[in-house]
Amino acid sequence: MAAAAPTSNRWLWGPVPDLVLGCGLGYVAIFAALAWAGPGIRAALPLGLLPLVSVFAGTPHYGATLLRVYEQRSERIAYAFFTVYGTAVVWSLYVAGLYDAALGSFLLSLYLTWSPWHYTGQNYGIALLFLRRRGIEVTPRVKRLIYTSFVLSYALTFLAVHGDPHSADYAPVPSYGGSIYRVLRLGLPSPGWEYAFAAVGIAYLAALAAAARELLQRAAWRDLVPSALVASTQLLWFSLPPLGRELGLLRGLDPFAPDQAAFVFVWIAAGHAFQYLWVTSYYAGKRRAGALWRYYAKCVCAGSAIWSVPAIAYVAWKGWVGPTLGGVATGEDAGVLLAAMVNIHHFMLDGAIWKLRDGRVARALIRRDAAIGSEPLDRPRRRWLEPVLLTAGALWTLSTIGALVERERAFTRELARGNLAAAEASLARLAWIRRDSLADYHRLAQLAIEKRDRASALRLYDRAIERFELPASWQGKGMALESQRDVEGAAAAYEAGLRRAPAEPGLLFHLGRLRLEQGRMPEAAALLERAHAAAPDDKRVEMALERARQALAGEAGPSAGGAPASKSAGGAS
């Protein structure tokens, strides 16, 4: 049966879905609700289940891109430069980043800097789409003004992310403080940063006003409403937050509060994802409800596959070669890097689909041979691959949903209640599907210590060591043993951790302090010297090292002082 035609060439799906999903009116409503009752909404919303927004919005939007270029053989061949060679480069960099923290930090920073530009490019394209569907003349001058306004909007966020004194105030950038990877900011210095920000802000407002003036001369204001809503969405996402902060006008507005940036960006990401699904499903030709839901389910599975397959490969590789040869990344670090590479891969494919439509570059990179379109979608020997990947994605989606519910409804709740046995049982279920984390074991071990259940605390630290082999677990175990006055057991735990991480300052400090208290001064001084070299700004290490040096000097004092005393006595006689 033929697909139903859209209600009007002016719309894709119709006025309501186009305005709510495509133009960002849905996000505007969420923004207004947060501005009106942000604290109440956060109190009522289970924050542990907030990642479900990403599962049902973000995951399928990755899948829509993958289906677009990988599902049909003709498209795979046409986009082979990106689907094969570019993809090989992206995932080779992922593997390299697991072994090199500096490269991983660069890739993470590239993703976080590129992400707002990716969102901006989509908004720009949709703004033009609605102008053209309404028959509004978009002259080269008008197009340049619109494009300039979107570029300058992104530039404000770029300056907010990379400005030396301001980057922590607003940016859709988490800190990743517990990861070996860190965000590399350019640290643009003052006062140059302020001048650049002021110039970009003024230019942005001027370009926006000039574009509006030109368009109002060519069209009725009603025809400009969809594109104006898209521009307003861009304003709320990337222009108003840094501008409002610098002008001091929006600090009291909840969505613009610096400590709410990460929470609000979850909804920005959801708005972008639903916008992407809205437009890709239209061009995929899915009109009827049944076909639309099947397409959405397929997008969820495909999007989950791009997350699950590298994660499963990482776990298998780590289990095969062991932690020593498995790279510098832990499981959580690998997850951070995986998020960066999934998005970089998505940005690359999305750019090829939507931006390389024609022109010299497109002719060079995209192969559009007439013979390709007549070939079958898949050769028989490859028909097994799609169901395998989609099944893996479906299982990953189910495990993600199950883990979020388990963590929110069982682990976090029982931990807050102080129910050690129930929380540990929940953590065992999370571990079974590999959704436990180092912090889970440490939080539970601390609860056991508070309850004076030392045996459970040691068992949890041992389980954390077995699962992650990170220095913090050996340190926690050593401190728990010290609290039981098992000095040698604590020293053994610290030494075991140092065999895994010889330069870990925390382990060096605690073992050095322990040896200092035992009076083993040469060993204590050597350990504390190494700790000081690894963490020169740690005052605890500095004070303990000074004590060790003074004790060593005191031990050497009588023999060193004997000669001068004798010489002095001889001189007196």
C-alpha positions in Angstrom: 0.0 0.0 0.0 1.3 3.4 -0.9 2.4 5.7 1.9 0.0 8.5 2.9 1.0 11.9 1.6 1.7 14.7 4.1 -1.2 17.0 5.0 0.5 19.9 3.2 3.8 20.6 1.5 4.3 23.3 4.2 4.7 20.6 6.8 6.4 17.3 7.1 4.1 15.5 9.6 1.6 18.2 10.3 1.5 21.4 12.3 1.5 19.9 15.8 4.3 17.3 15.5 6.4 19.7 13.3 6.1 22.5 15.8 6.6 20.4 18.9 9.4 18.1 17.7 10.9 19.8 14.7 10.8 23.4 15.8 11.6 22.8 19.4 8.3 23.9 21.0 8.4 20.8 23.2 11.7 21.9 24.6 10.4 25.4 25.1 7.6 23.9 27.2 10.1 21.9 29.2 12.3 25.0 29.6 9.4 27.0 30.8 8.4 24.3 33.3 12.0 24.2 34.7 12.1 28.0 34.9 8.8 28.0 36.8 9.2 25.0 39.1 12.7 23.5 38.5 13.4 22.4 42.1 10.0 20.8 42.4 10.4 18.9 39.1 13.8 17.6 40.2 12.4 16.5 43.5 9.5 14.6 41.9 11.6 13.1 39.1 13.6 10.0 40.1 17.1 11.2 38.9 18.3 7.6 38.7 15.8 7.0 36.0 16.6 10.1 34.0 19.0 8.2 31.7 15.9 6.5 30.3 15.4 9.7 28.4 18.7 8.9 26.6 17.6 5.3 26.0 14.3 6.2 24.3 15.5 9.4 22.6 19.3 9.4 22.2 19.8 5.8 21.4 17.4 5.6 18.5 18.7 8.8 17.0 22.1 7.1 16.6 20.3 4.1 15.2 18.5 6.2 12.5 21.9 7.3 11.1 23.2 3.8 11.1 20.2 2.4 9.3 20.4 5.2 6.7 24.0 4.3 5.6 24.4 0.6 6.6 21.0 -1.1 6.0 21.0 -1.1 2.2 24.0 -2.3 0.3 23.7 0.5 -2.2 24.1 3.0 0.5 27.0 1.2 2.2 28.9 1.3 -1.1 27.9 4.9 -1.9 29.2 6.1 1.5 32.1 3.6 1.7 34.6 6.3 2.4 32.7 6.9 5.7 31.1 3.6 6.4 34.3 1.6 6.0 37.4 3.7 6.0 36.2 6.5 8.3 34.6 4.0 10.7 37.9 2.0 10.8 39.8 5.2 11.7 37.3 6.1 14.5 37.4 2.7 16.2 41.1 2.4 15.8 41.4 5.7 17.7 39.1 4.2 20.3 41.4 1.2 20.8 44.5 3.5 20.9 42.7 5.8 23.4 42.3 2.8 25.8 46.1 2.7 26.0 46.9 6.4 25.9 45.2 8.7 28.3 46.4 11.8 26.5 44.9 10.6 23.2 41.7 9.6 25.0 41.5 13.1 26.6 41.9 14.7 23.1 39.1 12.5 21.7 36.8 13.3 24.6 37.5 17.1 24.2 36.9 16.8 20.4 33.5 15.2 21.0 32.4 17.8 23.6 33.5 20.7 21.4 32.0 19.2 18.3 28.6 18.3 19.9 27.1 21.8 20.1 28.2 22.4 16.5 26.4 19.2 15.5 23.2 20.4 17.2 23.6 23.9 15.6 24.0 22.5 12.1 20.8 20.5 12.5 18.9 23.6 13.7 20.2 25.6 10.8 19.1 23.0 8.2 15.6 22.7 9.7 15.2 26.5 9.8 16.0 26.6 6.0 13.7 23.6 5.4 10.6 25.4 6.7 11.5 28.6 4.8 11.7 26.7 1.5 8.6 24.7 2.1 6.7 28.0 2.4 8.1 29.2 -0.9 10.0 32.0 0.8 12.8 33.4 -1.3 16.1 32.7 0.5 18.6 34.8 -1.4 22.4 34.2 -1.0 22.5 37.3 1.3 19.7 36.0 3.5 21.2 32.5 3.7 24.5 34.0 4.7 22.9 36.1 7.5 21.0 33.0 8.8 24.1 30.9 8.7 26.2 33.5 10.3 23.7 33.8 13.2 23.9 30.1 13.9 27.6 30.0 13.6 28.0 32.9 16.0 25.5 31.3 18.4 27.8 28.2 18.5 30.8 30.5 18.9 29.4 31.8 22.2 29.3 28.3 23.6 32.7 27.5 22.2 34.1 30.5 24.1 32.2 29.5 27.2 33.7 26.0 27.0 37.2 27.1 26.3 37.5 30.4 28.2 40.0 30.2 31.0 38.1 31.9 33.8 34.6 31.0 32.7 34.5 27.4 31.4 33.2 26.0 34.7 30.3 28.4 34.8 28.3 27.2 31.8 29.0 24.6 29.2 27.3 21.3 28.3 30.5 19.7 29.5 30.7 17.3 32.5 33.9 17.4 34.6 34.8 13.6 34.3 36.7 14.2 37.5 36.9 10.4 38.4 38.2 9.4 34.9 41.7 9.1 33.6 40.4 11.2 30.7 40.0 15.0 31.2 38.5 17.8 29.2 41.3 19.7 27.5 40.2 23.4 27.3 42.1 26.0 25.3 42.0 28.3 28.4 41.5 31.5 26.3 43.0 34.2 28.6 41.5 37.5 29.8 41.0 40.2 28.8 41.1 38.9 25.3 38.4 36.5 26.1 36.0 39.2 27.3 36.6 41.3 24.1 36.1 38.2 21.9 32.9 37.3 23.8 31.5 40.8 23.5 32.3 41.1 19.8 30.7 37.7 19.1 27.6 38.5 21.2 27.0 41.8 19.4 27.6 40.3 16.0 25.2 37.4 16.8 22.4 39.7 17.8 23.1 41.9 14.7 23.1 38.9 12.3 19.9 37.6 13.9 18.1 41.0 13.6 19.3 41.5 10.0 18.1 38.1 8.9 14.7 38.7 10.5 14.4 42.1 8.8 15.2 40.6 5.4 12.8 37.8 5.9 9.9 40.0 7.0 10.3 42.0 3.8 9.8 38.8 1.8 7.1 36.9 3.8 4.2 37.2 6.2 5.2 36.7 9.8 3.0 33.7 10.1 5.1 31.9 7.5 8.2 32.7 9.6 6.9 31.2 12.8 8.4 27.7 12.4 11.9 29.0 11.5 11.7 31.6 14.2 10.9 28.8 16.7 14.0 26.9 15.6 16.1 30.1 16.0 14.6 30.5 19.5 15.5 26.9 20.4 19.1 27.6 19.3 19.0 30.8 21.4 17.9 28.8 24.5 20.4 26.0 24.0 23.6 27.9 23.2 23.2 31.7 23.2 21.2 32.8 26.2 23.1 30.8 28.8 26.6 32.3 28.2 25.1 35.7 27.3 22.9 35.8 30.4 25.7 34.8 32.7 28.1 37.5 31.4 25.4 40.2 31.6 24.3 39.0 35.0 20.6 38.9 33.9 19.6 35.3 34.2 21.4 34.0 37.3 18.1 33.6 39.2 16.5 31.6 36.4 16.7 27.9 37.3 17.6 26.4 33.9 20.5 28.8 33.6 22.0 28.2 37.1 25.5 26.9 36.7 24.9 23.9 38.9 22.0 22.8 36.8 23.8 22.8 33.4 24.3 19.0 33.3 20.6 18.4 34.2 19.3 20.8 31.7 21.5 19.5 29.0 19.9 16.1 29.3 16.7 17.7 28.0 18.6 19.6 25.3 20.0 16.3 24.1 16.6 14.8 24.2 15.2 17.7 22.2 17.9 17.3 19.6 17.4 13.5 19.4 13.6 13.8 18.9 14.1 16.5 16.3 16.5 14.2 14.5 14.1 11.2 14.6 11.3 13.5 13.4 13.1 14.4 10.2 14.8 11.1 9.5 11.6 9.1 9.9 10.0 11.4 7.4 12.7 11.0 4.8 12.8 7.2 5.5 9.2 7.2 4.1 7.6 5.8 7.3 4.1 7.3 7.3 1.7 4.8 8.8 1.6 4.2 12.6 2.7 0.5 12.4 5.6 1.2 10.0 6.6 4.1 12.1 6.7 2.1 15.4 8.6 -0.7 13.6 11.1 1.8 12.3 11.5 3.3 15.8 12.1 -0.1 17.4 14.7 -0.9 14.7 16.4 2.4 15.4 16.5 1.6 19.1 18.1 -1.8 18.4 20.6 -0.4 15.9 21.6 2.5 18.2 22.0 0.1 21.1 24.2 -2.1 18.9 26.8 0.7 18.3 27.1 1.0 22.1 27.0 -2.7 23.0 29.3 -4.3 20.5 32.4 -2.2 21.4 31.6 -2.6 25.1 31.3 -6.4 24.8 34.5 -6.5 22.8 36.3 -4.4 25.4 35.2 -6.7 28.3 36.2 -9.8 26.3 39.6 -8.4 25.4 40.2 -7.2 29.0 39.3 -10.7 30.3 41.5 -12.4 27.8 44.7 -10.3 28.1 44.3 -9.3 31.7 44.4 -5.8 33.2 48.1 -5.3 32.7 47.9 -5.6 28.9 44.3 -4.3 28.6 45.3 -0.6 28.6 45.2 2.2 31.0 41.4 2.5 31.0 39.1 1.0 33.6 35.6 -0.2 32.7 34.2 3.3 33.5 37.0 5.1 31.6 36.3 2.9 28.6 32.6 3.9 28.9 33.6 7.6 28.8 35.7 7.1 25.7 33.1 4.9 24.1 30.5 7.7 24.5 33.0 10.1 22.8 33.7 7.7 19.9 30.0 6.8 19.3 29.2 10.4 19.0 32.2 11.3 16.8 31.2 8.4 14.5 27.6 9.7 14.5 28.8 13.3 13.7 30.9 12.0 10.8 28.1 9.9 9.2 25.5 12.6 9.8 27.7 15.2 8.0 28.1 12.8 5.1 24.3 12.2 4.8 23.0 15.8 5.2 25.8 18.1 4.1 27.5 16.2 1.3 24.6 16.3 -1.1 26.3 17.8 -4.1 29.5 19.7 -5.2 33.0 18.7 -5.9 33.7 17.2 -2.4 30.6 15.1 -2.6 31.5 13.7 -6.0 34.9 12.8 -4.7 33.7 11.1 -1.5 30.3 9.6 -2.3 30.0 7.0 -5.0 26.7 7.2 -6.9 27.1 4.6 -9.7 23.9 3.7 -11.6 24.8 0.0 -11.3 24.8 0.0 -7.6 21.1 0.8 -7.2 20.2 -2.2 -9.3 22.1 -4.7 -7.0 20.2 -6.6 -4.3 20.2 -5.1 -0.8 22.4 -7.8 0.7 24.3 -10.8 -0.6 23.0 -14.0 0.9 26.1 -14.7 3.0 25.6 -11.4 4.9 22.0 -11.7 5.8 22.9 -13.1 9.2 24.7 -9.9 10.2 21.8 -7.6 10.6 19.7 -9.8 12.9 22.7 -10.6 15.0 23.5 -6.9 15.5 19.9 -5.9 16.1 19.5 -8.7 18.6 22.6 -7.6 20.4 21.2 -4.1 20.5 17.9 -5.2 21.8 19.5 -7.2 24.6 21.7 -4.2 25.4 18.6 -2.0 25.6 16.8 -4.4 27.9 19.8 -4.7 30.1 20.2 -0.9 30.3 16.6 -0.4 31.2 16.8 -3.3 33.7 19.9 -1.8 35.3 18.4 1.7 35.6 15.3 0.3 37.3 17.4 -2.0 39.5 19.7 0.8 40.6 16.9 3.3 41.3 14.3 0.9 42.8 16.6 -1.4 44.7 20.3 -0.5 45.2 20.0 3.2 45.8 16.9 2.9 47.9 18.3 0.1 50.1 21.6 1.9 50.5 19.8 5.0 51.7 17.8 2.9 54.1 21.0 1.3 55.5 19.9 -2.2 54.5 23.3 -3.7 53.8 22.2 -7.2 52.8 19.5 -6.0 50.4 21.8 -3.5 48.8 24.5 -6.1 48.4 22.1 -8.5 46.8 21.0 -5.8 44.4 24.7 -5.0 43.6 25.2 -8.7 42.8 22.4 -8.5 40.2 23.9 -5.4 38.7 27.3 -7.2 38.5 25.7 -10.1 36.7 24.7 -7.9 33.8 28.0 -5.9 34.2 26.3 -2.7 35.2 28.0 -2.4 38.6 30.6 0.3 39.3 33.6 0.9 41.5 31.7 3.6 43.4 28.9 1.1 44.2 31.3 -1.2 46.1 33.0 1.6 47.9 29.7 3.2 49.0 28.4 -0.2 50.3 31.7 -0.9 52.0 31.5 2.5 53.8 28.0 1.6 55.0 29.4 -1.7 56.3 32.1 0.2 58.2 29.5 2.5 59.7 27.6 -0.5 60.8 30.8 -2.0 62.3 30.5 -4.9 59.9 34.2 -5.1 59.1 34.0 -8.6 57.5 31.4 -7.3 54.9 33.5 -4.2 54.2 36.6 -6.3 53.5 34.5 -8.7 51.3 33.2 -5.7 49.3 36.6 -4.3 48.8 37.9 -7.7 47.7 35.0 -7.9 45.2 35.8 -4.4 43.9 39.5 -5.5 43.5 38.5 -8.6 41.6 36.1 -6.6 39.3 38.2 -3.5 38.6 41.7 -3.8 40.1 41.9 -0.1 40.8 44.2 1.4 43.5 41.3 3.0 45.4 40.0 -0.4 46.4 43.3 -1.6 47.8 43.5 1.8 49.7 40.0 1.3 51.1 40.8 -2.2 52.1 44.0 -1.1 53.8 42.3 1.6 55.8 39.5 -0.8 56.8 42.2 -3.2 58.1 44.0 -0.4 59.9 40.7 0.4 61.7 40.8 -3.2 62.9 44.4 -2.7 64.1 45.6 -5.2 61.6 48.7 -3.2 60.7 50.4 -5.9 58.7 47.3 -6.8 56.8 46.8 -3.1 55.9 50.5 -2.9 54.8 50.0 -6.0 52.6 46.9 -4.4 51.0 48.8 -1.1 50.2 51.7 -3.1 48.8 49.4 -5.2 46.6 47.9 -2.0 45.2 51.4 -0.6 44.6 52.3 -3.6 42.6 49.4 -2.7 40.3 50.0 1.1 40.4 53.6 1.8 41.6 53.1 5.6 41.3 49.7 5.9 43.1 50.2 8.8 45.6 47.4 7.6 47.9 48.8 4.2 48.4 52.4 5.5 48.8 51.2 8.0 51.4 49.2 5.5 53.5 52.0 2.9 53.4 54.6 5.5 54.1 52.6 6.9 57.0 52.1 3.4 58.4 55.9 2.7 58.2 56.5 6.1 59.9 54.2 5.1 62.8 56.1 1.8 63.1 59.4 3.6 63.3 60.7 2.2 60.0 62.1 5.6 59.0 64.2 4.9 55.9 61.4 2.9 54.3 58.8 5.6 55.3 61.0 8.4 53.9 61.5 6.6 50.6 57.8 5.9 50.2 56.8 9.5 51.1 59.4 10.9 48.8 57.8 9.0 45.9 54.3 10.2 47.1 55.5 13.8 47.2 56.9 13.4 43.6 53.5 12.1 42.4 51.4 14.6 44.3 53.6 17.7 45.1 50.6 19.8 46.3 49.3 17.3 48.8 49.8 18.9 52.2 49.3 15.5 54.1 52.2 14.0 52.2 54.4 17.1 52.7 53.8 17.1 56.5 54.4 13.3 56.8 57.6 13.6 54.7 58.9 16.4 56.9 58.3 14.2 60.0 60.2 11.3 58.4 63.1 13.6 57.5 63.3 15.1 60.9 63.2 11.6 62.5 66.0 10.5 60.2 68.0 13.6 61.0 67.5 12.9 64.7 68.7 9.3 64.3 71.9 10.6 62.6 72.3 13.4 65.2 74.4 11.7 68.0 77.0 10.2 65.6 77.2 13.3 63.5 77.3 15.5 66.5 80.0 13.6 68.3 82.9 14.8 66.2 82.1 18.5 66.5 81.7 18.1 70.3 85.1 16.5 70.6 86.7 19.1 68.4 85.2 21.8 70.5 86.4 20.3 73.8 89.9 19.9 72.3 89.9 23.5 71.3 88.9 24.6 74.8 91.7 22.8 76.4 
